[in-house]
Amino acid sequence: MDAFWHVLNFFGPALGVAAWASVGAKLLWWRALKPVSWLSLMLWATLSCAMVSVAGLLVFGVDGKTVTYGAMVLACALSLWWRGFRPPAAG
């Protein structure tokens, strides 16, 4: 049970940043993001934040570094931009 809570708390900041950023993006750019679902934005942002958290743990050997959180915010913003504002694929 301790391992479950530890993993949940490790990925908690990633989920929180992704949720707030997705909601904020949908509220601020509601016209531009109308065709993109909130769940899709949330999924992309959560995955990118989780990958940065794992990378930060591997690079620094501990979690909770400020550099990792800064990289998480940057990765979240880039993933939201990529999913929400990139031009549709031709085909």
Biopython code that builds the backbone (N, CA, C, O; Angstrom):
import numpy as np
from Bio.PDB.StructureBuilder import StructureBuilder

atoms = [
    (1, "MET", "N", (0.819, -1.192, 0.000)),
    (1, "MET", "CA", (0.000, 0.000, 0.000)),
    (1, "MET", "C", (0.868, 1.264, 0.000)),
    (1, "MET", "O", (0.517, 2.270, -0.617)),
    (2, "ASP", "N", (1.995, 1.196, 0.695)),
    (2, "ASP", "CA", (2.898, 2.348, 0.719)),
    (2, "ASP", "C", (3.447, 2.653, -0.671)),
    (2, "ASP", "O", (3.579, 3.819, -1.043)),
    (3, "ALA", "N", (3.763, 1.621, -1.435)),
    (3, "ALA", "CA", (4.291, 1.820, -2.786)),
    (3, "ALA", "C", (3.249, 2.500, -3.675)),
    (3, "ALA", "O", (3.584, 3.367, -4.482)),
    (4, "PHE", "N", (1.994, 2.104, -3.523)),
    (4, "PHE", "CA", (0.919, 2.716, -4.296)),
    (4, "PHE", "C", (0.840, 4.217, -4.024)),
    (4, "PHE", "O", (0.768, 5.017, -4.957)),
    (5, "TRP", "N", (0.853, 4.601, -2.738)),
    (5, "TRP", "CA", (0.757, 6.013, -2.392)),
    (5, "TRP", "C", (2.009, 6.781, -2.813)),
    (5, "TRP", "O", (1.930, 7.953, -3.181)),
    (6, "HIS", "N", (3.140, 6.127, -2.758)),
    (6, "HIS", "CA", (4.372, 6.783, -3.173)),
    (6, "HIS", "C", (4.332, 7.098, -4.673)),
    (6, "HIS", "O", (4.676, 8.206, -5.084)),
    (7, "VAL", "N", (3.918, 6.138, -5.474)),
    (7, "VAL", "CA", (3.817, 6.358, -6.922)),
    (7, "VAL", "C", (2.748, 7.400, -7.226)),
    (7, "VAL", "O", (2.944, 8.255, -8.090)),
    (8, "LEU", "N", (1.638, 7.337, -6.534)),
    (8, "LEU", "CA", (0.573, 8.321, -6.741)),
    (8, "LEU", "C", (1.056, 9.733, -6.401)),
    (8, "LEU", "O", (0.752, 10.682, -7.124)),
    (9, "ASN", "N", (1.798, 9.876, -5.318)),
    (9, "ASN", "CA", (2.325, 11.188, -4.939)),
    (9, "ASN", "C", (3.444, 11.647, -5.865)),
    (9, "ASN", "O", (3.645, 12.848, -6.042)),
    (10, "PHE", "N", (4.169, 10.711, -6.455)),
    (10, "PHE", "CA", (5.211, 11.079, -7.410)),
    (10, "PHE", "C", (4.599, 11.703, -8.664)),
    (10, "PHE", "O", (5.103, 12.705, -9.171)),
    (11, "PHE", "N", (3.515, 11.110, -9.162)),
    (11, "PHE", "CA", (2.876, 11.615, -10.379)),
    (11, "PHE", "C", (1.795, 12.664, -10.102)),
    (11, "PHE", "O", (1.201, 13.190, -11.044)),
    (12, "GLY", "N", (1.533, 12.974, -8.850)),
    (12, "GLY", "CA", (0.526, 13.981, -8.495)),
    (12, "GLY", "C", (0.803, 15.361, -9.068)),
    (12, "GLY", "O", (-0.099, 15.964, -9.650)),
    (13, "PRO", "N", (2.028, 15.890, -8.924)),
    (13, "PRO", "CA", (2.295, 17.206, -9.522)),
    (13, "PRO", "C", (2.113, 17.228, -11.036)),
    (13, "PRO", "O", (1.641, 18.222, -11.588)),
    (14, "ALA", "N", (2.479, 16.150, -11.706)),
    (14, "ALA", "CA", (2.299, 16.081, -13.157)),
    (14, "ALA", "C", (0.821, 16.151, -13.516)),
    (14, "ALA", "O", (0.433, 16.860, -14.445)),
    (15, "LEU", "N", (0.009, 15.423, -12.788)),
    (15, "LEU", "CA", (-1.428, 15.436, -13.042)),
    (15, "LEU", "C", (-2.039, 16.795, -12.708)),
    (15, "LEU", "O", (-2.898, 17.287, -13.441)),
    (16, "GLY", "N", (-1.605, 17.395, -11.620)),
    (16, "GLY", "CA", (-2.131, 18.708, -11.238)),
    (16, "GLY", "C", (-1.771, 19.805, -12.223)),
    (16, "GLY", "O", (-2.622, 20.609, -12.604)),
    (17, "VAL", "N", (-0.514, 19.838, -12.636)),
    (17, "VAL", "CA", (-0.086, 20.847, -13.620)),
    (17, "VAL", "C", (-0.838, 20.650, -14.925)),
    (17, "VAL", "O", (-1.294, 21.617, -15.536)),
    (18, "ALA", "N", (-0.967, 19.404, -15.353)),
    (18, "ALA", "CA", (-1.660, 19.123, -16.614)),
    (18, "ALA", "C", (-3.133, 19.510, -16.544)),
    (18, "ALA", "O", (-3.676, 20.065, -17.500)),
    (19, "ALA", "N", (-3.775, 19.224, -15.431)),
    (19, "ALA", "CA", (-5.200, 19.547, -15.297)),
    (19, "ALA", "C", (-5.427, 21.052, -15.314)),
    (19, "ALA", "O", (-6.274, 21.546, -16.056)),
    (20, "TRP", "N", (-4.676, 21.776, -14.501)),
    (20, "TRP", "CA", (-4.859, 23.228, -14.449)),
    (20, "TRP", "C", (-4.481, 23.891, -15.769)),
    (20, "TRP", "O", (-5.161, 24.818, -16.211)),
    (21, "ALA", "N", (-3.416, 23.432, -16.398)),
    (21, "ALA", "CA", (-3.000, 24.030, -17.668)),
    (21, "ALA", "C", (-4.012, 23.743, -18.769)),
    (21, "ALA", "O", (-4.281, 24.613, -19.598)),
    (22, "SER", "N", (-4.573, 22.547, -18.792)),
    (22, "SER", "CA", (-5.577, 22.206, -19.808)),
    (22, "SER", "C", (-6.850, 23.031, -19.633)),
    (22, "SER", "O", (-7.406, 23.547, -20.603)),
    (23, "VAL", "N", (-7.295, 23.145, -18.408)),
    (23, "VAL", "CA", (-8.488, 23.955, -18.137)),
    (23, "VAL", "C", (-8.217, 25.421, -18.495)),
    (23, "VAL", "O", (-9.048, 26.073, -19.127)),
    (24, "GLY", "N", (-7.057, 25.932, -18.089)),
    (24, "GLY", "CA", (-6.708, 27.318, -18.408)),
    (24, "GLY", "C", (-6.622, 27.576, -19.902)),
    (24, "GLY", "O", (-7.079, 28.609, -20.390)),
    (25, "ALA", "N", (-6.031, 26.625, -20.626)),
    (25, "ALA", "CA", (-5.925, 26.786, -22.082)),
    (25, "ALA", "C", (-7.304, 26.789, -22.729)),
    (25, "ALA", "O", (-7.578, 27.605, -23.608)),
    (26, "LYS", "N", (-8.179, 25.872, -22.292)),
    (26, "LYS", "CA", (-9.530, 25.833, -22.865)),
    (26, "LYS", "C", (-10.326, 27.100, -22.532)),
    (26, "LYS", "O", (-11.147, 27.537, -23.338)),
    (27, "LEU", "N", (-10.097, 27.688, -21.370)),
    (27, "LEU", "CA", (-10.807, 28.916, -21.012)),
    (27, "LEU", "C", (-10.252, 30.133, -21.746)),
    (27, "LEU", "O", (-11.016, 30.981, -22.207)),
    (28, "LEU", "N", (-8.936, 30.223, -21.855)),
    (28, "LEU", "CA", (-8.331, 31.392, -22.493)),
    (28, "LEU", "C", (-8.478, 31.391, -24.012)),
    (28, "LEU", "O", (-8.741, 32.434, -24.612)),
    (29, "TRP", "N", (-8.314, 30.247, -24.622)),
    (29, "TRP", "CA", (-8.362, 30.149, -26.086)),
    (29, "TRP", "C", (-9.527, 29.266, -26.499)),
    (29, "TRP", "O", (-9.353, 28.316, -27.263)),
    (30, "TRP", "N", (-10.705, 29.577, -25.998)),
    (30, "TRP", "CA", (-11.864, 28.717, -26.209)),
    (30, "TRP", "C", (-12.280, 28.640, -27.669)),
    (30, "TRP", "O", (-12.773, 27.603, -28.111)),
    (31, "ARG", "N", (-12.094, 29.706, -28.420)),
    (31, "ARG", "CA", (-12.459, 29.650, -29.846)),
    (31, "ARG", "C", (-11.481, 28.787, -30.631)),
    (31, "ARG", "O", (-11.886, 27.935, -31.422)),
    (32, "ALA", "N", (-10.204, 29.012, -30.409)),
    (32, "ALA", "CA", (-9.187, 28.270, -31.164)),
    (32, "ALA", "C", (-9.160, 26.791, -30.777)),
    (32, "ALA", "O", (-8.850, 25.935, -31.605)),
    (33, "LEU", "N", (-9.483, 26.495, -29.528)),
    (33, "LEU", "CA", (-9.420, 25.112, -29.053)),
    (33, "LEU", "C", (-10.776, 24.414, -29.044)),
    (33, "LEU", "O", (-10.915, 23.334, -28.470)),
    (34, "LYS", "N", (-11.760, 25.014, -29.668)),
    (34, "LYS", "CA", (-13.089, 24.408, -29.695)),
    (34, "LYS", "C", (-13.080, 23.006, -30.322)),
    (34, "LYS", "O", (-13.756, 22.116, -29.807)),
    (35, "PRO", "N", (-12.337, 22.779, -31.416)),
    (35, "PRO", "CA", (-12.369, 21.420, -31.989)),
    (35, "PRO", "C", (-11.572, 20.378, -31.200)),
    (35, "PRO", "O", (-11.684, 19.183, -31.475)),
    (36, "VAL", "N", (-10.779, 20.806, -30.237)),
    (36, "VAL", "CA", (-9.939, 19.886, -29.466)),
    (36, "VAL", "C", (-10.617, 19.599, -28.132)),
    (36, "VAL", "O", (-11.019, 20.521, -27.423)),
    (37, "SER", "N", (-10.740, 18.339, -27.799)),
    (37, "SER", "CA", (-11.405, 17.990, -26.539)),
    (37, "SER", "C", (-10.494, 18.266, -25.351)),
    (37, "SER", "O", (-9.269, 18.224, -25.464)),
    (38, "TRP", "N", (-11.112, 18.548, -24.218)),
    (38, "TRP", "CA", (-10.366, 18.791, -22.986)),
    (38, "TRP", "C", (-9.610, 17.535, -22.578)),
    (38, "TRP", "O", (-8.483, 17.617, -22.089)),
    (39, "LEU", "N", (-10.224, 16.380, -22.776)),
    (39, "LEU", "CA", (-9.591, 15.125, -22.398)),
    (39, "LEU", "C", (-8.324, 14.870, -23.217)),
    (39, "LEU", "O", (-7.336, 14.357, -22.692)),
    (40, "SER", "N", (-8.354, 15.224, -24.485)),
    (40, "SER", "CA", (-7.170, 15.071, -25.323)),
    (40, "SER", "C", (-6.040, 15.986, -24.859)),
    (40, "SER", "O", (-4.887, 15.564, -24.774)),
    (41, "LEU", "N", (-6.372, 17.227, -24.563)),
    (41, "LEU", "CA", (-5.360, 18.150, -24.037)),
    (41, "LEU", "C", (-4.789, 17.634, -22.724)),
    (41, "LEU", "O", (-3.578, 17.671, -22.505)),
    (42, "MET", "N", (-5.663, 17.158, -21.862)),
    (42, "MET", "CA", (-5.249, 16.655, -20.557)),
    (42, "MET", "C", (-4.337, 15.447, -20.701)),
    (42, "MET", "O", (-3.341, 15.339, -19.986)),
    (43, "LEU", "N", (-4.660, 14.540, -21.611)),
    (43, "LEU", "CA", (-3.856, 13.345, -21.812)),
    (43, "LEU", "C", (-2.447, 13.693, -22.283)),
    (43, "LEU", "O", (-1.465, 13.201, -21.726)),
    (44, "TRP", "N", (-2.344, 14.538, -23.305)),
    (44, "TRP", "CA", (-1.031, 14.934, -23.821)),
    (44, "TRP", "C", (-0.220, 15.658, -22.754)),
    (44, "TRP", "O", (0.971, 15.391, -22.594)),
    (45, "ALA", "N", (-0.843, 16.556, -22.036)),
    (45, "ALA", "CA", (-0.126, 17.313, -21.008)),
    (45, "ALA", "C", (0.318, 16.407, -19.865)),
    (45, "ALA", "O", (1.431, 16.554, -19.360)),
    (46, "THR", "N", (-0.533, 15.476, -19.451)),
    (46, "THR", "CA", (-0.181, 14.564, -18.367)),
    (46, "THR", "C", (0.976, 13.660, -18.767)),
    (46, "THR", "O", (1.899, 13.449, -17.980)),
    (47, "LEU", "N", (0.935, 13.133, -19.966)),
    (47, "LEU", "CA", (2.021, 12.261, -20.422)),
    (47, "LEU", "C", (3.347, 13.006, -20.503)),
    (47, "LEU", "O", (4.385, 12.475, -20.109)),
    (48, "SER", "N", (3.316, 14.225, -21.009)),
    (48, "SER", "CA", (4.574, 14.974, -21.108)),
    (48, "SER", "C", (5.110, 15.338, -19.724)),
    (48, "SER", "O", (6.317, 15.262, -19.492)),
    (49, "CYS", "N", (4.238, 15.726, -18.814)),
    (49, "CYS", "CA", (4.676, 16.055, -17.453)),
    (49, "CYS", "C", (5.199, 14.822, -16.727)),
    (49, "CYS", "O", (6.183, 14.907, -15.992)),
    (50, "ALA", "N", (4.555, 13.689, -16.926)),
    (50, "ALA", "CA", (5.004, 12.456, -16.278)),
    (50, "ALA", "C", (6.375, 12.035, -16.808)),
    (50, "ALA", "O", (7.228, 11.587, -16.042)),
    (51, "MET", "N", (6.582, 12.179, -18.108)),
    (51, "MET", "CA", (7.893, 11.829, -18.674)),
    (51, "MET", "C", (8.988, 12.735, -18.123)),
    (51, "MET", "O", (10.095, 12.270, -17.853)),
    (52, "VAL", "N", (8.697, 14.012, -17.954)),
    (52, "VAL", "CA", (9.685, 14.927, -17.387)),
    (52, "VAL", "C", (9.959, 14.578, -15.927)),
    (52, "VAL", "O", (11.103, 14.671, -15.481)),
    (53, "SER", "N", (8.949, 14.184, -15.186)),
    (53, "SER", "CA", (9.156, 13.780, -13.787)),
    (53, "SER", "C", (10.074, 12.568, -13.695)),
    (53, "SER", "O", (10.979, 12.531, -12.861)),
    (54, "VAL", "N", (9.843, 11.590, -14.543)),
    (54, "VAL", "CA", (10.689, 10.396, -14.553)),
    (54, "VAL", "C", (12.108, 10.764, -14.990)),
    (54, "VAL", "O", (13.077, 10.283, -14.403)),
    (55, "ALA", "N", (12.240, 11.605, -16.008)),
    (55, "ALA", "CA", (13.564, 12.029, -16.465)),
    (55, "ALA", "C", (14.300, 12.791, -15.366)),
    (55, "ALA", "O", (15.501, 12.598, -15.178)),
    (56, "GLY", "N", (13.597, 13.648, -14.645)),
    (56, "GLY", "CA", (14.206, 14.375, -13.537)),
    (56, "GLY", "C", (14.682, 13.445, -12.442)),
    (56, "GLY", "O", (15.736, 13.668, -11.849)),
    (57, "LEU", "N", (13.912, 12.402, -12.169)),
    (57, "LEU", "CA", (14.316, 11.415, -11.168)),
    (57, "LEU", "C", (15.566, 10.662, -11.619)),
    (57, "LEU", "O", (16.466, 10.402, -10.821)),
    (58, "LEU", "N", (15.612, 10.318, -12.902)),
    (58, "LEU", "CA", (16.773, 9.599, -13.423)),
    (58, "LEU", "C", (18.021, 10.477, -13.463)),
    (58, "LEU", "O", (19.116, 10.008, -13.151)),
    (59, "VAL", "N", (17.867, 11.740, -13.843)),
    (59, "VAL", "CA", (19.013, 12.635, -13.972)),
    (59, "VAL", "C", (19.557, 13.046, -12.607)),
    (59, "VAL", "O", (20.765, 12.987, -12.378)),
    (60, "PHE", "N", (18.675, 13.460, -11.703)),
    (60, "PHE", "CA", (19.113, 14.009, -10.419)),
    (60, "PHE", "C", (19.157, 12.988, -9.289)),
    (60, "PHE", "O", (19.786, 13.232, -8.259)),
    (61, "GLY", "N", (18.504, 11.860, -9.469)),
    (61, "GLY", "CA", (18.508, 10.842, -8.432)),
    (61, "GLY", "C", (17.479, 11.053, -7.338)),
    (61, "GLY", "O", (17.291, 10.173, -6.498)),
    (62, "VAL", "N", (16.817, 12.181, -7.324)),
    (62, "VAL", "CA", (15.745, 12.476, -6.364)),
    (62, "VAL", "C", (14.622, 13.184, -7.102)),
    (62, "VAL", "O", (14.835, 13.769, -8.165)),
    (63, "ASP", "N", (13.443, 13.129, -6.538)),
    (63, "ASP", "CA", (12.336, 13.876, -7.146)),
    (63, "ASP", "C", (12.123, 15.174, -6.381)),
    (63, "ASP", "O", (12.627, 15.341, -5.271)),
    (64, "GLY", "N", (11.382, 16.079, -6.973)),
    (64, "GLY", "CA", (11.050, 17.335, -6.310)),
    (64, "GLY", "C", (12.047, 18.458, -6.532)),
    (64, "GLY", "O", (12.021, 19.445, -5.797)),
    (65, "LYS", "N", (12.916, 18.343, -7.509)),
    (65, "LYS", "CA", (13.859, 19.421, -7.808)),
    (65, "LYS", "C", (13.128, 20.552, -8.546)),
    (65, "LYS", "O", (12.236, 20.306, -9.358)),
    (66, "THR", "N", (13.518, 21.769, -8.251)),
    (66, "THR", "CA", (12.896, 22.922, -8.891)),
    (66, "THR", "C", (13.132, 22.914, -10.398)),
    (66, "THR", "O", (12.260, 23.321, -11.165)),
    (67, "VAL", "N", (14.287, 22.461, -10.818)),
    (67, "VAL", "CA", (14.590, 22.380, -12.253)),
    (67, "VAL", "C", (13.616, 21.423, -12.942)),
    (67, "VAL", "O", (13.156, 21.692, -14.051)),
    (68, "THR", "N", (13.307, 20.321, -12.291)),
    (68, "THR", "CA", (12.367, 19.363, -12.861)),
    (68, "THR", "C", (10.976, 19.970, -12.986)),
    (68, "THR", "O", (10.296, 19.767, -13.991)),
    (69, "TYR", "N", (10.554, 20.711, -11.972)),
    (69, "TYR", "CA", (9.242, 21.346, -12.041)),
    (69, "TYR", "C", (9.193, 22.421, -13.130)),
    (69, "TYR", "O", (8.175, 22.571, -13.806)),
    (70, "GLY", "N", (10.278, 23.163, -13.301)),
    (70, "GLY", "CA", (10.336, 24.138, -14.388)),
    (70, "GLY", "C", (10.263, 23.467, -15.743)),
    (70, "GLY", "O", (9.560, 23.936, -16.638)),
    (71, "ALA", "N", (10.995, 22.362, -15.896)),
    (71, "ALA", "CA", (10.942, 21.610, -17.148)),
    (71, "ALA", "C", (9.556, 21.010, -17.370)),
    (71, "ALA", "O", (9.105, 20.879, -18.508)),
    (72, "MET", "N", (8.882, 20.644, -16.271)),
    (72, "MET", "CA", (7.532, 20.107, -16.382)),
    (72, "MET", "C", (6.558, 21.149, -16.929)),
    (72, "MET", "O", (5.712, 20.840, -17.768)),
    (73, "VAL", "N", (6.686, 22.374, -16.450)),
    (73, "VAL", "CA", (5.820, 23.451, -16.937)),
    (73, "VAL", "C", (6.090, 23.727, -18.411)),
    (73, "VAL", "O", (5.156, 23.923, -19.188)),
    (74, "LEU", "N", (7.358, 23.741, -18.794)),
    (74, "LEU", "CA", (7.716, 23.963, -20.197)),
    (74, "LEU", "C", (7.193, 22.835, -21.081)),
    (74, "LEU", "O", (6.624, 23.094, -22.142)),
    (75, "ALA", "N", (7.379, 21.591, -20.656)),
    (75, "ALA", "CA", (6.890, 20.448, -21.432)),
    (75, "ALA", "C", (5.370, 20.463, -21.547)),
    (75, "ALA", "O", (4.818, 20.118, -22.591)),
    (76, "CYS", "N", (4.704, 20.860, -20.483)),
    (76, "CYS", "CA", (3.241, 20.948, -20.505)),
    (76, "CYS", "C", (2.776, 21.993, -21.512)),
    (76, "CYS", "O", (1.859, 21.750, -22.296)),
    (77, "ALA", "N", (3.417, 23.154, -21.484)),
    (77, "ALA", "CA", (3.052, 24.212, -22.428)),
    (77, "ALA", "C", (3.299, 23.782, -23.867)),
    (77, "ALA", "O", (2.477, 24.039, -24.747)),
    (78, "LEU", "N", (4.425, 23.131, -24.105)),
    (78, "LEU", "CA", (4.727, 22.676, -25.466)),
    (78, "LEU", "C", (3.754, 21.600, -25.933)),
    (78, "LEU", "O", (3.336, 21.601, -27.091)),
    (79, "SER", "N", (3.395, 20.690, -25.048)),
    (79, "SER", "CA", (2.455, 19.639, -25.457)),
    (79, "SER", "C", (1.059, 20.204, -25.706)),
    (79, "SER", "O", (0.368, 19.757, -26.621)),
    (80, "LEU", "N", (0.639, 21.177, -24.906)),
    (80, "LEU", "CA", (-0.664, 21.807, -25.155)),
    (80, "LEU", "C", (-0.654, 22.571, -26.468)),
    (80, "LEU", "O", (-1.629, 22.540, -27.219)),
    (81, "TRP", "N", (0.443, 23.254, -26.744)),
    (81, "TRP", "CA", (0.548, 23.958, -28.018)),
    (81, "TRP", "C", (0.523, 22.956, -29.171)),
    (81, "TRP", "O", (-0.178, 23.160, -30.162)),
    (82, "TRP", "N", (1.299, 21.863, -29.036)),
    (82, "TRP", "CA", (1.382, 20.874, -30.100)),
    (82, "TRP", "C", (0.013, 20.249, -30.372)),
    (82, "TRP", "O", (-0.380, 20.100, -31.529)),
    (83, "ARG", "N", (-0.702, 19.888, -29.331)),
    (83, "ARG", "CA", (-2.000, 19.238, -29.509)),
    (83, "ARG", "C", (-3.095, 20.226, -29.916)),
    (83, "ARG", "O", (-3.989, 19.878, -30.687)),
    (84, "GLY", "N", (-3.030, 21.427, -29.410)),
    (84, "GLY", "CA", (-4.129, 22.361, -29.642)),
    (84, "GLY", "C", (-3.980, 23.277, -30.827)),
    (84, "GLY", "O", (-4.978, 23.630, -31.455)),
    (85, "PHE", "N", (-2.759, 23.679, -31.160)),
    (85, "PHE", "CA", (-2.590, 24.730, -32.157)),
    (85, "PHE", "C", (-1.821, 24.326, -33.402)),
    (85, "PHE", "O", (-1.651, 25.143, -34.306)),
    (86, "ARG", "N", (-1.354, 23.093, -33.472)),
    (86, "ARG", "CA", (-0.631, 22.708, -34.687)),
    (86, "ARG", "C", (-1.610, 22.590, -35.842)),
    (86, "ARG", "O", (-2.787, 22.289, -35.639)),
    (87, "PRO", "N", (-1.125, 22.826, -37.049)),
    (87, "PRO", "CA", (-2.027, 22.696, -38.191)),
    (87, "PRO", "C", (-2.422, 21.236, -38.394)),
    (87, "PRO", "O", (-1.639, 20.338, -38.087)),
    (88, "PRO", "N", (-3.616, 20.991, -38.904)),
    (88, "PRO", "CA", (-4.047, 19.615, -39.121)),
    (88, "PRO", "C", (-3.165, 18.927, -40.171)),
    (88, "PRO", "O", (-2.661, 19.564, -41.097)),
    (89, "ALA", "N", (-2.999, 17.641, -40.005)),
    (89, "ALA", "CA", (-2.154, 16.879, -40.934)),
    (89, "ALA", "C", (-2.834, 16.778, -42.285)),
    (89, "ALA", "O", (-4.044, 16.567, -42.377)),
    (90, "ALA", "N", (-2.046, 16.930, -43.317)),
    (90, "ALA", "CA", (-2.582, 16.817, -44.674)),
    (90, "ALA", "C", (-2.800, 15.338, -44.998)),
    (90, "ALA", "O", (-1.987, 14.485, -44.641)),
    (91, "GLY", "N", (-3.862, 15.063, -45.650)),
    (91, "GLY", "CA", (-4.031, 13.671, -46.017)),
    (91, "GLY", "C", (-5.431, 13.325, -46.085)),
    (91, "GLY", "O", (-5.770, 12.180, -46.384)),
]
sb = StructureBuilder()
sb.init_structure("model")
sb.init_model(0)
sb.init_chain("A")
sb.init_seg("    ")
for serial, (resi, resn, name, xyz) in enumerate(atoms, 1):
    if name == "N":
        sb.init_residue(resn, " ", resi, " ")
    sb.init_atom(name, np.array(xyz, "f"), 0.0, 1.0, " ", f" {name:<3s}", serial, name[0])
structure = sb.get_structure()
